[in-house]
Amino acid sequence: MNYFDPELHPLVELLINNNIHFNHEGSFFLDSEKGLVAEAAIGFSEAKIAIRPLSDLDRVAFEKTGYRIINPEEFTLKLLGL
């Protein structure tokens, strides 16, 4: 877990303890025509949730595509429908 910001550790532990798959290298929103559009520390494409976008431009790109932007402490498994 050393490669995650310490603020994300409780969230990462929650995901691991509940066998929730997530990308350990971050979350990416990809557009088939434009390629990479936005990055976040962690995200869930099916639920359209991005946690800690890497920049303001990333935040805008996620929001324009209907993603909900949340802080790590706001995350609950209910957001994933669990």
WOLIN-V498498 format. One line per field, one symbol per residue. ss: DSSP state (H for helix, E for strand, - for the rest). phi: phi as a letter, one per 30 degrees, with the letter a starting at -180 (. if undefined). psi: psi as a letter, one per 20 degrees, with the letter a starting at -180 (. if undefined). A space follows every 50 residues. Layout:
# WOLIN-V498498
ss->???
phi->???
psi->???
This chain:
# WOLIN-V498498
ss->-----HHHHHHHHHHHH---------EEEEE---EEEEEEEEEE----EE EEE--HHHHHHHHH---EEE-HHH--HHHH--
phi->.ddceeddeddddedddchcdaddcjcbcccdccidcabbdbabdddhbb chedadddedddddcidccbdedddbdddcic
psi->ihiqphhighgggggghjkppqoijrqpppphhibphqqrgqrohhilpp pmqhrhhggggghhjjqpprqhiipqhhhjk.
